[in-house]
Amino acid sequence: MANAASGMAVHDDCNLRFLELKAKWTYRCILVTQLKDTRIFSASLPADEYRYAVYDFDFVTEENCQKSMIFFIAWSPDNSRVRSKMIYASSKDRFKRELDGIQVELQATDPTEMYLNVIKSRAS
């Protein structure tokens, strides 16, 4: 069912890939695009296009406990097209609701806002 505000829908395949990520079956990260709903997050995000990414971050706490947190990353570079930003921004909340289990949201306009030290600080 498409989001009334943006016309975008969460594809069933996207939900399936998210469940696989949560269960630690196949994926550590998935990248969501407007045209292709999911694919493995294997390269850097585009410098001029908005994307959603979901990242399963494993870490060890100060108490030496193994933990995992699922991050929702909204990548919105400053030089992306305005229409693209509007479509993704209007769909973000519904998309997150569809993916039950998101624990941390991270908004990034620059790659430095997604560096490992930033993710670690948000996880603690």
Biopython code that builds the backbone (N, CA, C, O; Angstrom):
import numpy as np
from Bio.PDB.StructureBuilder import StructureBuilder

atoms = [
    (1, "MET", "N", (0.844, -1.179, 0.000)),
    (1, "MET", "CA", (0.000, 0.000, 0.000)),
    (1, "MET", "C", (0.890, 1.243, 0.000)),
    (1, "MET", "O", (1.776, 1.364, 0.846)),
    (2, "ALA", "N", (0.675, 2.130, -0.901)),
    (2, "ALA", "CA", (1.497, 3.317, -1.040)),
    (2, "ALA", "C", (1.185, 4.335, 0.046)),
    (2, "ALA", "O", (0.050, 4.448, 0.508)),
    (3, "ASN", "N", (2.203, 5.062, 0.438)),
    (3, "ASN", "CA", (2.053, 6.156, 1.373)),
    (3, "ASN", "C", (1.271, 7.259, 0.677)),
    (3, "ASN", "O", (1.660, 7.690, -0.409)),
    (4, "ALA", "N", (0.196, 7.719, 1.263)),
    (4, "ALA", "CA", (-0.650, 8.720, 0.619)),
    (4, "ALA", "C", (0.092, 10.022, 0.371)),
    (4, "ALA", "O", (-0.180, 10.706, -0.615)),
    (5, "ALA", "N", (1.021, 10.376, 1.244)),
    (5, "ALA", "CA", (1.733, 11.642, 1.094)),
    (5, "ALA", "C", (2.766, 11.599, -0.019)),
    (5, "ALA", "O", (2.974, 12.596, -0.709)),
    (6, "SER", "N", (3.421, 10.446, -0.202)),
    (6, "SER", "CA", (4.525, 10.410, -1.157)),
    (6, "SER", "C", (4.292, 9.479, -2.334)),
    (6, "SER", "O", (4.969, 9.602, -3.355)),
    (7, "GLY", "N", (3.350, 8.550, -2.217)),
    (7, "GLY", "CA", (3.145, 7.584, -3.280)),
    (7, "GLY", "C", (4.095, 6.404, -3.195)),
    (7, "GLY", "O", (3.986, 5.476, -3.997)),
    (8, "MET", "N", (5.032, 6.408, -2.238)),
    (8, "MET", "CA", (5.974, 5.303, -2.076)),
    (8, "MET", "C", (5.367, 4.231, -1.181)),
    (8, "MET", "O", (4.621, 4.532, -0.248)),
    (9, "ALA", "N", (5.691, 2.995, -1.473)),
    (9, "ALA", "CA", (5.215, 1.881, -0.665)),
    (9, "ALA", "C", (6.412, 1.080, -0.186)),
    (9, "ALA", "O", (7.478, 1.111, -0.803)),
    (10, "VAL", "N", (6.234, 0.361, 0.916)),
    (10, "VAL", "CA", (7.267, -0.536, 1.410)),
    (10, "VAL", "C", (7.015, -1.892, 0.768)),
    (10, "VAL", "O", (6.007, -2.539, 1.048)),
    (11, "HIS", "N", (7.909, -2.309, -0.071)),
    (11, "HIS", "CA", (7.771, -3.556, -0.813)),
    (11, "HIS", "C", (7.927, -4.742, 0.133)),
    (11, "HIS", "O", (8.710, -4.679, 1.081)),
    (12, "ASP", "N", (7.193, -5.816, -0.113)),
    (12, "ASP", "CA", (7.279, -7.015, 0.724)),
    (12, "ASP", "C", (8.699, -7.556, 0.801)),
    (12, "ASP", "O", (9.115, -8.059, 1.845)),
    (13, "ASP", "N", (9.450, -7.457, -0.302)),
    (13, "ASP", "CA", (10.819, -7.940, -0.322)),
    (13, "ASP", "C", (11.688, -7.152, 0.659)),
    (13, "ASP", "O", (12.626, -7.697, 1.240)),
    (14, "CYS", "N", (11.375, -5.888, 0.837)),
    (14, "CYS", "CA", (12.107, -5.057, 1.782)),
    (14, "CYS", "C", (11.884, -5.572, 3.207)),
    (14, "CYS", "O", (12.834, -5.691, 3.981)),
    (15, "ASN", "N", (10.653, -5.870, 3.548)),
    (15, "ASN", "CA", (10.358, -6.420, 4.868)),
    (15, "ASN", "C", (11.049, -7.765, 5.081)),
    (15, "ASN", "O", (11.546, -8.041, 6.173)),
    (16, "LEU", "N", (11.082, -8.597, 4.049)),
    (16, "LEU", "CA", (11.749, -9.888, 4.148)),
    (16, "LEU", "C", (13.247, -9.713, 4.406)),
    (16, "LEU", "O", (13.807, -10.381, 5.275)),
    (17, "ARG", "N", (13.888, -8.832, 3.669)),
    (17, "ARG", "CA", (15.322, -8.585, 3.863)),
    (17, "ARG", "C", (15.599, -8.030, 5.253)),
    (17, "ARG", "O", (16.611, -8.362, 5.871)),
    (18, "PHE", "N", (14.691, -7.179, 5.746)),
    (18, "PHE", "CA", (14.854, -6.639, 7.090)),
    (18, "PHE", "C", (14.756, -7.748, 8.136)),
    (18, "PHE", "O", (15.546, -7.780, 9.080)),
    (19, "LEU", "N", (13.802, -8.650, 7.977)),
    (19, "LEU", "CA", (13.688, -9.775, 8.910)),
    (19, "LEU", "C", (14.935, -10.647, 8.875)),
    (19, "LEU", "O", (15.372, -11.149, 9.910)),
    (20, "GLU", "N", (15.511, -10.832, 7.685)),
    (20, "GLU", "CA", (16.747, -11.596, 7.572)),
    (20, "GLU", "C", (17.895, -10.877, 8.278)),
    (20, "GLU", "O", (18.739, -11.519, 8.901)),
    (21, "LEU", "N", (17.929, -9.564, 8.185)),
    (21, "LEU", "CA", (18.946, -8.791, 8.879)),
    (21, "LEU", "C", (18.774, -8.935, 10.388)),
    (21, "LEU", "O", (19.746, -9.163, 11.107)),
    (22, "LYS", "N", (17.533, -8.801, 10.869)),
    (22, "LYS", "CA", (17.268, -8.907, 12.301)),
    (22, "LYS", "C", (17.646, -10.278, 12.850)),
    (22, "LYS", "O", (18.151, -10.389, 13.967)),
    (23, "ALA", "N", (17.406, -11.300, 12.074)),
    (23, "ALA", "CA", (17.689, -12.658, 12.528)),
    (23, "ALA", "C", (19.145, -13.049, 12.310)),
    (23, "ALA", "O", (19.560, -14.148, 12.677)),
    (24, "LYS", "N", (19.926, -12.135, 11.707)),
    (24, "LYS", "CA", (21.347, -12.362, 11.424)),
    (24, "LYS", "C", (21.552, -13.549, 10.497)),
    (24, "LYS", "O", (22.513, -14.305, 10.634)),
    (25, "TRP", "N", (20.633, -13.699, 9.552)),
    (25, "TRP", "CA", (20.758, -14.792, 8.596)),
    (25, "TRP", "C", (21.733, -14.449, 7.491)),
    (25, "TRP", "O", (22.732, -15.140, 7.293)),
    (26, "THR", "N", (21.441, -13.387, 6.778)),
    (26, "THR", "CA", (22.162, -13.117, 5.546)),
    (26, "THR", "C", (22.835, -11.761, 5.517)),
    (26, "THR", "O", (23.970, -11.650, 5.055)),
    (27, "TYR", "N", (22.166, -10.727, 5.999)),
    (27, "TYR", "CA", (22.628, -9.354, 5.783)),
    (27, "TYR", "C", (23.089, -8.692, 7.067)),
    (27, "TYR", "O", (22.588, -8.994, 8.150)),
    (28, "ARG", "N", (24.041, -7.793, 6.936)),
    (28, "ARG", "CA", (24.454, -6.914, 8.029)),
    (28, "ARG", "C", (23.894, -5.512, 7.792)),
    (28, "ARG", "O", (23.663, -4.752, 8.732)),
    (29, "CYS", "N", (23.685, -5.191, 6.529)),
    (29, "CYS", "CA", (23.193, -3.868, 6.170)),
    (29, "CYS", "C", (22.406, -3.979, 4.875)),
    (29, "CYS", "O", (22.772, -4.748, 3.987)),
    (30, "ILE", "N", (21.331, -3.218, 4.764)),
    (30, "ILE", "CA", (20.593, -3.147, 3.505)),
    (30, "ILE", "C", (20.436, -1.676, 3.142)),
    (30, "ILE", "O", (20.310, -0.812, 4.009)),
    (31, "LEU", "N", (20.447, -1.421, 1.860)),
    (31, "LEU", "CA", (20.257, -0.074, 1.345)),
    (31, "LEU", "C", (18.938, -0.056, 0.606)),
    (31, "LEU", "O", (18.662, -0.933, -0.212)),
    (32, "VAL", "N", (18.133, 0.933, 0.890)),
    (32, "VAL", "CA", (16.818, 1.029, 0.284)),
    (32, "VAL", "C", (16.803, 2.212, -0.669)),
    (32, "VAL", "O", (17.203, 3.320, -0.311)),
    (33, "THR", "N", (16.336, 1.966, -1.889)),
    (33, "THR", "CA", (16.252, 3.035, -2.867)),
    (33, "THR", "C", (14.823, 3.163, -3.343)),
    (33, "THR", "O", (13.985, 2.307, -3.058)),
    (34, "GLN", "N", (14.550, 4.210, -4.053)),
    (34, "GLN", "CA", (13.189, 4.427, -4.546)),
    (34, "GLN", "C", (12.856, 3.449, -5.661)),
    (34, "GLN", "O", (11.720, 2.983, -5.739)),
    (35, "LEU", "N", (13.803, 3.126, -6.521)),
    (35, "LEU", "CA", (13.520, 2.271, -7.665)),
    (35, "LEU", "C", (13.704, 0.797, -7.343)),
    (35, "LEU", "O", (12.896, -0.030, -7.765)),
    (36, "LYS", "N", (14.733, 0.459, -6.619)),
    (36, "LYS", "CA", (14.963, -0.914, -6.191)),
    (36, "LYS", "C", (14.822, -0.914, -4.682)),
    (36, "LYS", "O", (15.537, -0.191, -3.989)),
    (37, "ASP", "N", (13.912, -1.714, -4.172)),
    (37, "ASP", "CA", (13.573, -1.607, -2.771)),
    (37, "ASP", "C", (14.689, -1.989, -1.816)),
    (37, "ASP", "O", (14.859, -1.342, -0.783)),
    (38, "THR", "N", (15.452, -3.023, -2.136)),
    (38, "THR", "CA", (16.552, -3.390, -1.262)),
    (38, "THR", "C", (17.716, -3.917, -2.068)),
    (38, "THR", "O", (17.548, -4.420, -3.180)),
    (39, "ARG", "N", (18.881, -3.798, -1.501)),
    (39, "ARG", "CA", (20.079, -4.457, -2.010)),
    (39, "ARG", "C", (21.114, -4.391, -0.912)),
    (39, "ARG", "O", (21.003, -3.590, 0.016)),
    (40, "ILE", "N", (22.117, -5.234, -1.021)),
    (40, "ILE", "CA", (23.146, -5.260, 0.006)),
    (40, "ILE", "C", (23.919, -3.946, -0.025)),
    (40, "ILE", "O", (24.252, -3.423, -1.088)),
    (41, "PHE", "N", (24.187, -3.442, 1.135)),
    (41, "PHE", "CA", (24.922, -2.189, 1.276)),
    (41, "PHE", "C", (26.405, -2.488, 1.117)),
    (41, "PHE", "O", (27.096, -2.738, 2.105)),
    (42, "SER", "N", (26.902, -2.464, -0.122)),
    (42, "SER", "CA", (28.276, -2.894, -0.380)),
    (42, "SER", "C", (29.195, -1.767, -0.803)),
    (42, "SER", "O", (30.416, -1.924, -0.786)),
    (43, "ALA", "N", (28.633, -0.649, -1.178)),
    (43, "ALA", "CA", (29.453, 0.479, -1.622)),
    (43, "ALA", "C", (29.011, 1.723, -0.872)),
    (43, "ALA", "O", (28.023, 1.703, -0.137)),
    (44, "SER", "N", (29.736, 2.779, -1.061)),
    (44, "SER", "CA", (29.354, 4.016, -0.377)),
    (44, "SER", "C", (28.028, 4.531, -0.933)),
    (44, "SER", "O", (27.631, 4.202, -2.051)),
    (45, "LEU", "N", (27.377, 5.322, -0.148)),
    (45, "LEU", "CA", (26.109, 5.906, -0.561)),
    (45, "LEU", "C", (26.355, 6.949, -1.645)),
    (45, "LEU", "O", (27.414, 7.576, -1.662)),
    (46, "PRO", "N", (25.400, 7.146, -2.548)),
    (46, "PRO", "CA", (25.586, 8.135, -3.607)),
    (46, "PRO", "C", (25.727, 9.547, -3.038)),
    (46, "PRO", "O", (25.077, 9.902, -2.055)),
    (47, "ALA", "N", (26.580, 10.336, -3.668)),
    (47, "ALA", "CA", (26.869, 11.680, -3.174)),
    (47, "ALA", "C", (25.737, 12.659, -3.415)),
    (47, "ALA", "O", (25.711, 13.730, -2.808)),
    (48, "ASP", "N", (24.792, 12.315, -4.294)),
    (48, "ASP", "CA", (23.755, 13.284, -4.649)),
    (48, "ASP", "C", (22.347, 12.707, -4.647)),
    (48, "ASP", "O", (21.442, 13.298, -5.237)),
    (49, "GLU", "N", (22.141, 11.562, -3.993)),
    (49, "GLU", "CA", (20.818, 10.955, -3.946)),
    (49, "GLU", "C", (20.487, 10.522, -2.530)),
    (49, "GLU", "O", (21.348, 10.041, -1.793)),
    (50, "TYR", "N", (19.237, 10.699, -2.166)),
    (50, "TYR", "CA", (18.718, 10.325, -0.855)),
    (50, "TYR", "C", (18.562, 8.804, -0.788)),
    (50, "TYR", "O", (18.173, 8.179, -1.774)),
    (51, "ARG", "N", (18.856, 8.220, 0.345)),
    (51, "ARG", "CA", (18.684, 6.780, 0.557)),
    (51, "ARG", "C", (18.325, 6.514, 2.014)),
    (51, "ARG", "O", (18.591, 7.327, 2.900)),
    (52, "TYR", "N", (17.712, 5.350, 2.237)),
    (52, "TYR", "CA", (17.567, 4.803, 3.569)),
    (52, "TYR", "C", (18.527, 3.626, 3.654)),
    (52, "TYR", "O", (18.728, 2.906, 2.676)),
    (53, "ALA", "N", (19.110, 3.440, 4.809)),
    (53, "ALA", "CA", (19.934, 2.260, 5.045)),
    (53, "ALA", "C", (19.566, 1.722, 6.422)),
    (53, "ALA", "O", (19.217, 2.482, 7.326)),
    (54, "VAL", "N", (19.648, 0.416, 6.570)),
    (54, "VAL", "CA", (19.429, -0.236, 7.848)),
    (54, "VAL", "C", (20.688, -1.027, 8.145)),
    (54, "VAL", "O", (21.131, -1.838, 7.332)),
    (55, "TYR", "N", (21.265, -0.786, 9.320)),
    (55, "TYR", "CA", (22.550, -1.377, 9.676)),
    (55, "TYR", "C", (22.448, -2.069, 11.024)),
    (55, "TYR", "O", (22.016, -1.468, 12.007)),
    (56, "ASP", "N", (22.845, -3.325, 11.068)),
    (56, "ASP", "CA", (22.863, -4.104, 12.301)),
    (56, "ASP", "C", (24.264, -4.001, 12.887)),
    (56, "ASP", "O", (25.199, -4.629, 12.389)),
    (57, "PHE", "N", (24.408, -3.213, 13.938)),
    (57, "PHE", "CA", (25.708, -2.911, 14.528)),
    (57, "PHE", "C", (25.956, -3.770, 15.757)),
    (57, "PHE", "O", (25.225, -3.676, 16.744)),
    (58, "ASP", "N", (26.990, -4.611, 15.699)),
    (58, "ASP", "CA", (27.412, -5.420, 16.842)),
    (58, "ASP", "C", (28.519, -4.681, 17.572)),
    (58, "ASP", "O", (29.401, -4.089, 16.950)),
    (59, "PHE", "N", (28.464, -4.721, 18.902)),
    (59, "PHE", "CA", (29.492, -4.057, 19.694)),
    (59, "PHE", "C", (29.588, -4.713, 21.067)),
    (59, "PHE", "O", (28.726, -5.499, 21.461)),
    (60, "VAL", "N", (30.655, -4.371, 21.785)),
    (60, "VAL", "CA", (30.879, -4.877, 23.130)),
    (60, "VAL", "C", (30.772, -3.692, 24.082)),
    (60, "VAL", "O", (31.416, -2.665, 23.868)),
    (61, "THR", "N", (29.967, -3.826, 25.125)),
    (61, "THR", "CA", (29.765, -2.744, 26.086)),
    (61, "THR", "C", (30.981, -2.620, 27.005)),
    (61, "THR", "O", (31.880, -3.461, 26.987)),
    (62, "GLU", "N", (30.989, -1.549, 27.808)),
    (62, "GLU", "CA", (32.061, -1.365, 28.795)),
    (62, "GLU", "C", (32.079, -2.496, 29.813)),
    (62, "GLU", "O", (33.112, -2.788, 30.415)),
    (63, "GLU", "N", (30.922, -3.129, 29.999)),
    (63, "GLU", "CA", (30.824, -4.263, 30.936)),
    (63, "GLU", "C", (31.205, -5.578, 30.257)),
    (63, "GLU", "O", (31.029, -6.651, 30.834)),
    (64, "ASN", "N", (31.727, -5.494, 29.031)),
    (64, "ASN", "CA", (32.178, -6.644, 28.247)),
    (64, "ASN", "C", (31.030, -7.571, 27.838)),
    (64, "ASN", "O", (31.195, -8.789, 27.789)),
    (65, "CYS", "N", (29.875, -6.985, 27.548)),
    (65, "CYS", "CA", (28.722, -7.742, 27.062)),
    (65, "CYS", "C", (28.571, -7.514, 25.559)),
    (65, "CYS", "O", (28.679, -6.385, 25.079)),
    (66, "GLN", "N", (28.323, -8.582, 24.834)),
    (66, "GLN", "CA", (28.082, -8.485, 23.392)),
    (66, "GLN", "C", (26.657, -8.002, 23.162)),
    (66, "GLN", "O", (25.710, -8.578, 23.697)),
    (67, "LYS", "N", (26.501, -6.930, 22.356)),
    (67, "LYS", "CA", (25.184, -6.383, 22.056)),
    (67, "LYS", "C", (25.077, -6.101, 20.571)),
    (67, "LYS", "O", (26.063, -6.113, 19.834)),
    (68, "SER", "N", (23.850, -5.849, 20.160)),
    (68, "SER", "CA", (23.560, -5.513, 18.777)),
    (68, "SER", "C", (22.444, -4.475, 18.762)),
    (68, "SER", "O", (21.489, -4.572, 19.532)),
    (69, "MET", "N", (22.568, -3.484, 17.885)),
    (69, "MET", "CA", (21.518, -2.476, 17.726)),
    (69, "MET", "C", (21.270, -2.276, 16.239)),
    (69, "MET", "O", (22.202, -2.254, 15.435)),
    (70, "ILE", "N", (19.993, -2.129, 15.887)),
    (70, "ILE", "CA", (19.641, -1.902, 14.488)),
    (70, "ILE", "C", (19.441, -0.407, 14.272)),
    (70, "ILE", "O", (18.585, 0.222, 14.893)),
    (71, "PHE", "N", (20.253, 0.140, 13.378)),
    (71, "PHE", "CA", (20.224, 1.556, 13.050)),
    (71, "PHE", "C", (19.424, 1.784, 11.772)),
    (71, "PHE", "O", (19.532, 1.019, 10.813)),
    (72, "PHE", "N", (18.638, 2.825, 11.771)),
    (72, "PHE", "CA", (17.986, 3.312, 10.564)),
    (72, "PHE", "C", (18.726, 4.586, 10.183)),
    (72, "PHE", "O", (18.743, 5.552, 10.947)),
    (73, "ILE", "N", (19.339, 4.588, 9.000)),
    (73, "ILE", "CA", (20.112, 5.740, 8.549)),
    (73, "ILE", "C", (19.372, 6.403, 7.395)),
    (73, "ILE", "O", (19.083, 5.778, 6.374)),
    (74, "ALA", "N", (19.077, 7.676, 7.584)),
    (74, "ALA", "CA", (18.464, 8.474, 6.521)),
    (74, "ALA", "C", (19.582, 9.328, 5.920)),
    (74, "ALA", "O", (20.011, 10.317, 6.513)),
    (75, "TRP", "N", (20.036, 8.935, 4.752)),
    (75, "TRP", "CA", (21.113, 9.627, 4.052)),
    (75, "TRP", "C", (20.492, 10.691, 3.161)),
    (75, "TRP", "O", (19.766, 10.367, 2.221)),
    (76, "SER", "N", (20.771, 11.955, 3.447)),
    (76, "SER", "CA", (20.201, 13.049, 2.663)),
    (76, "SER", "C", (21.275, 14.094, 2.379)),
    (76, "SER", "O", (21.348, 15.115, 3.063)),
    (77, "PRO", "N", (22.105, 13.841, 1.371)),
    (77, "PRO", "CA", (23.167, 14.794, 1.052)),
    (77, "PRO", "C", (22.592, 16.139, 0.627)),
    (77, "PRO", "O", (21.535, 16.212, 0.000)),
    (78, "ASP", "N", (23.301, 17.188, 0.978)),
    (78, "ASP", "CA", (22.820, 18.540, 0.691)),
    (78, "ASP", "C", (22.575, 18.791, -0.794)),
    (78, "ASP", "O", (21.697, 19.578, -1.148)),
    (79, "ASN", "N", (23.337, 18.134, -1.665)),
    (79, "ASN", "CA", (23.203, 18.401, -3.101)),
    (79, "ASN", "C", (22.259, 17.446, -3.820)),
    (79, "ASN", "O", (22.276, 17.377, -5.049)),
    (80, "SER", "N", (21.426, 16.698, -3.071)),
    (80, "SER", "CA", (20.430, 15.854, -3.733)),
    (80, "SER", "C", (19.268, 16.716, -4.216)),
    (80, "SER", "O", (19.059, 17.831, -3.738)),
    (81, "ARG", "N", (18.522, 16.179, -5.168)),
    (81, "ARG", "CA", (17.406, 16.942, -5.742)),
    (81, "ARG", "C", (16.296, 17.164, -4.708)),
    (81, "ARG", "O", (16.006, 16.300, -3.880)),
    (82, "VAL", "N", (15.702, 18.324, -4.785)),
    (82, "VAL", "CA", (14.666, 18.711, -3.822)),
    (82, "VAL", "C", (13.492, 17.744, -3.871)),
    (82, "VAL", "O", (12.979, 17.352, -2.823)),
    (83, "ARG", "N", (13.055, 17.353, -5.059)),
    (83, "ARG", "CA", (11.921, 16.422, -5.182)),
    (83, "ARG", "C", (12.227, 15.093, -4.498)),
    (83, "ARG", "O", (11.378, 14.535, -3.804)),
    (84, "SER", "N", (13.440, 14.592, -4.697)),
    (84, "SER", "CA", (13.850, 13.340, -4.065)),
    (84, "SER", "C", (13.821, 13.476, -2.549)),
    (84, "SER", "O", (13.330, 12.586, -1.855)),
    (85, "LYS", "N", (14.340, 14.575, -2.034)),
    (85, "LYS", "CA", (14.321, 14.801, -0.586)),
    (85, "LYS", "C", (12.890, 14.821, -0.053)),
    (85, "LYS", "O", (12.603, 14.249, 0.999)),
    (86, "MET", "N", (12.005, 15.475, -0.778)),
    (86, "MET", "CA", (10.613, 15.578, -0.334)),
    (86, "MET", "C", (9.945, 14.206, -0.304)),
    (86, "MET", "O", (9.221, 13.887, 0.639)),
    (87, "ILE", "N", (10.183, 13.400, -1.324)),
    (87, "ILE", "CA", (9.575, 12.068, -1.388)),
    (87, "ILE", "C", (10.072, 11.194, -0.248)),
    (87, "ILE", "O", (9.279, 10.555, 0.442)),
    (88, "TYR", "N", (11.379, 11.167, -0.053)),
    (88, "TYR", "CA", (11.938, 10.323, 1.001)),
    (88, "TYR", "C", (11.554, 10.835, 2.391)),
    (88, "TYR", "O", (11.233, 10.039, 3.273)),
    (89, "ALA", "N", (11.583, 12.140, 2.590)),
    (89, "ALA", "CA", (11.235, 12.702, 3.907)),
    (89, "ALA", "C", (9.785, 12.395, 4.271)),
    (89, "ALA", "O", (9.486, 12.101, 5.428)),
    (90, "SER", "N", (8.890, 12.461, 3.297)),
    (90, "SER", "CA", (7.478, 12.207, 3.582)),
    (90, "SER", "C", (7.191, 10.721, 3.786)),
    (90, "SER", "O", (6.130, 10.373, 4.304)),
    (91, "SER", "N", (8.098, 9.848, 3.398)),
    (91, "SER", "CA", (7.890, 8.404, 3.524)),
    (91, "SER", "C", (8.647, 7.793, 4.701)),
    (91, "SER", "O", (8.380, 6.651, 5.074)),
    (92, "LYS", "N", (9.575, 8.527, 5.285)),
    (92, "LYS", "CA", (10.488, 7.966, 6.281)),
    (92, "LYS", "C", (9.772, 7.359, 7.481)),
    (92, "LYS", "O", (10.071, 6.227, 7.858)),
    (93, "ASP", "N", (8.840, 8.076, 8.087)),
    (93, "ASP", "CA", (8.190, 7.567, 9.301)),
    (93, "ASP", "C", (7.397, 6.295, 9.045)),
    (93, "ASP", "O", (7.451, 5.356, 9.839)),
    (94, "ARG", "N", (6.668, 6.262, 7.948)),
    (94, "ARG", "CA", (5.904, 5.054, 7.630)),
    (94, "ARG", "C", (6.835, 3.886, 7.367)),
    (94, "ARG", "O", (6.579, 2.765, 7.806)),
    (95, "PHE", "N", (7.908, 4.149, 6.655)),
    (95, "PHE", "CA", (8.866, 3.107, 6.353)),
    (95, "PHE", "C", (9.452, 2.528, 7.639)),
    (95, "PHE", "O", (9.543, 1.310, 7.787)),
    (96, "LYS", "N", (9.846, 3.395, 8.564)),
    (96, "LYS", "CA", (10.396, 2.923, 9.841)),
    (96, "LYS", "C", (9.385, 2.102, 10.619)),
    (96, "LYS", "O", (9.747, 1.102, 11.238)),
    (97, "ARG", "N", (8.119, 2.510, 10.599)),
    (97, "ARG", "CA", (7.079, 1.752, 11.317)),
    (97, "ARG", "C", (6.924, 0.351, 10.746)),
    (97, "ARG", "O", (6.664, -0.598, 11.486)),
    (98, "GLU", "N", (7.082, 0.218, 9.436)),
    (98, "GLU", "CA", (6.953, -1.093, 8.788)),
    (98, "GLU", "C", (8.071, -2.037, 9.212)),
    (98, "GLU", "O", (7.877, -3.252, 9.244)),
    (99, "LEU", "N", (9.233, -1.492, 9.537)),
    (99, "LEU", "CA", (10.391, -2.302, 9.912)),
    (99, "LEU", "C", (10.480, -2.347, 11.435)),
    (99, "LEU", "O", (11.227, -1.582, 12.045)),
    (100, "ASP", "N", (9.729, -3.232, 12.028)),
    (100, "ASP", "CA", (9.665, -3.347, 13.478)),
    (100, "ASP", "C", (11.006, -3.816, 14.028)),
    (100, "ASP", "O", (11.506, -4.873, 13.642)),
    (101, "GLY", "N", (11.580, -3.039, 14.916)),
    (101, "GLY", "CA", (12.840, -3.424, 15.524)),
    (101, "GLY", "C", (13.932, -2.386, 15.370)),
    (101, "GLY", "O", (15.037, -2.573, 15.879)),
    (102, "ILE", "N", (13.646, -1.295, 14.677)),
    (102, "ILE", "CA", (14.617, -0.206, 14.553)),
    (102, "ILE", "C", (14.843, 0.374, 15.946)),
    (102, "ILE", "O", (13.883, 0.690, 16.649)),
    (103, "GLN", "N", (16.100, 0.515, 16.348)),
    (103, "GLN", "CA", (16.391, 1.006, 17.687)),
    (103, "GLN", "C", (16.971, 2.418, 17.702)),
    (103, "GLN", "O", (16.746, 3.171, 18.649)),
    (104, "VAL", "N", (17.709, 2.775, 16.667)),
    (104, "VAL", "CA", (18.351, 4.091, 16.628)),
    (104, "VAL", "C", (18.177, 4.682, 15.238)),
    (104, "VAL", "O", (18.373, 3.998, 14.233)),
    (105, "GLU", "N", (17.806, 5.966, 15.187)),
    (105, "GLU", "CA", (17.734, 6.659, 13.905)),
    (105, "GLU", "C", (18.917, 7.607, 13.804)),
    (105, "GLU", "O", (19.270, 8.288, 14.767)),
    (106, "LEU", "N", (19.519, 7.640, 12.633)),
    (106, "LEU", "CA", (20.656, 8.512, 12.377)),
    (106, "LEU", "C", (20.401, 9.255, 11.078)),
    (106, "LEU", "O", (20.217, 8.637, 10.029)),
    (107, "GLN", "N", (20.389, 10.577, 11.145)),
    (107, "GLN", "CA", (20.219, 11.425, 9.964)),
    (107, "GLN", "C", (21.608, 11.880, 9.553)),
    (107, "GLN", "O", (22.360, 12.392, 10.383)),
    (108, "ALA", "N", (21.965, 11.701, 8.276)),
    (108, "ALA", "CA", (23.299, 12.081, 7.822)),
    (108, "ALA", "C", (23.224, 12.839, 6.503)),
    (108, "ALA", "O", (22.540, 12.422, 5.568)),
    (109, "THR", "N", (23.932, 13.947, 6.446)),
    (109, "THR", "CA", (24.048, 14.716, 5.211)),
    (109, "THR", "C", (25.463, 14.675, 4.677)),
    (109, "THR", "O", (25.737, 15.146, 3.574)),
    (110, "ASP", "N", (26.355, 14.111, 5.464)),
    (110, "ASP", "CA", (27.776, 14.034, 5.131)),
    (110, "ASP", "C", (28.297, 12.685, 5.624)),
    (110, "ASP", "O", (27.862, 12.226, 6.681)),
    (111, "PRO", "N", (29.210, 12.032, 4.903)),
    (111, "PRO", "CA", (29.701, 10.721, 5.340)),
    (111, "PRO", "C", (30.293, 10.715, 6.748)),
    (111, "PRO", "O", (30.237, 9.694, 7.432)),
    (112, "THR", "N", (30.854, 11.827, 7.186)),
    (112, "THR", "CA", (31.439, 11.867, 8.530)),
    (112, "THR", "C", (30.398, 11.664, 9.621)),
    (112, "THR", "O", (30.738, 11.276, 10.738)),
    (113, "GLU", "N", (29.133, 11.923, 9.307)),
    (113, "GLU", "CA", (28.060, 11.748, 10.279)),
    (113, "GLU", "C", (27.657, 10.288, 10.450)),
    (113, "GLU", "O", (26.781, 9.963, 11.251)),
    (114, "MET", "N", (28.314, 9.406, 9.678)),
    (114, "MET", "CA", (28.044, 7.964, 9.780)),
    (114, "MET", "C", (29.305, 7.182, 10.123)),
    (114, "MET", "O", (29.305, 5.953, 10.057)),
    (115, "TYR", "N", (30.379, 7.875, 10.486)),
    (115, "TYR", "CA", (31.614, 7.185, 10.841)),
    (115, "TYR", "C", (31.378, 6.256, 12.023)),
    (115, "TYR", "O", (30.436, 6.443, 12.793)),
    (116, "LEU", "N", (32.230, 5.267, 12.157)),
    (116, "LEU", "CA", (32.079, 4.258, 13.199)),
    (116, "LEU", "C", (32.031, 4.884, 14.592)),
    (116, "LEU", "O", (31.261, 4.433, 15.440)),
    (117, "ASN", "N", (32.834, 5.907, 14.837)),
    (117, "ASN", "CA", (32.815, 6.526, 16.170)),
    (117, "ASN", "C", (31.456, 7.168, 16.470)),
    (117, "ASN", "O", (31.028, 7.181, 17.624)),
    (118, "VAL", "N", (30.776, 7.697, 15.454)),
    (118, "VAL", "CA", (29.443, 8.276, 15.641)),
    (118, "VAL", "C", (28.439, 7.171, 15.959)),
    (118, "VAL", "O", (27.620, 7.309, 16.867)),
    (119, "ILE", "N", (28.508, 6.077, 15.205)),
    (119, "ILE", "CA", (27.601, 4.949, 15.438)),
    (119, "ILE", "C", (27.829, 4.367, 16.838)),
    (119, "ILE", "O", (26.871, 4.064, 17.550)),
    (120, "LYS", "N", (29.098, 4.212, 17.228)),
    (120, "LYS", "CA", (29.398, 3.695, 18.562)),
    (120, "LYS", "C", (28.842, 4.605, 19.654)),
    (120, "LYS", "O", (28.285, 4.124, 20.641)),
    (121, "SER", "N", (28.991, 5.917, 19.480)),
    (121, "SER", "CA", (28.490, 6.831, 20.505)),
    (121, "SER", "C", (26.973, 6.793, 20.599)),
    (121, "SER", "O", (26.426, 6.931, 21.693)),
    (122, "ARG", "N", (26.287, 6.613, 19.488)),
    (122, "ARG", "CA", (24.812, 6.527, 19.500)),
    (122, "ARG", "C", (24.344, 5.197, 20.093)),
    (122, "ARG", "O", (23.240, 5.116, 20.632)),
    (123, "ALA", "N", (25.165, 4.167, 19.997)),
    (123, "ALA", "CA", (24.787, 2.848, 20.512)),
    (123, "ALA", "C", (24.904, 2.783, 22.035)),
    (123, "ALA", "O", (24.239, 1.972, 22.680)),
    (124, "SER", "N", (25.733, 3.622, 22.592)),
    (124, "SER", "CA", (25.936, 3.537, 24.054)),
    (124, "SER", "C", (25.012, 4.438, 24.818)),
    (124, "SER", "O", (25.064, 4.476, 26.048)),
]
sb = StructureBuilder()
sb.init_structure("model")
sb.init_model(0)
sb.init_chain("A")
sb.init_seg("    ")
for serial, (resi, resn, name, xyz) in enumerate(atoms, 1):
    if name == "N":
        sb.init_residue(resn, " ", resi, " ")
    sb.init_atom(name, np.array(xyz, "f"), 0.0, 1.0, " ", f" {name:<3s}", serial, name[0])
structure = sb.get_structure()
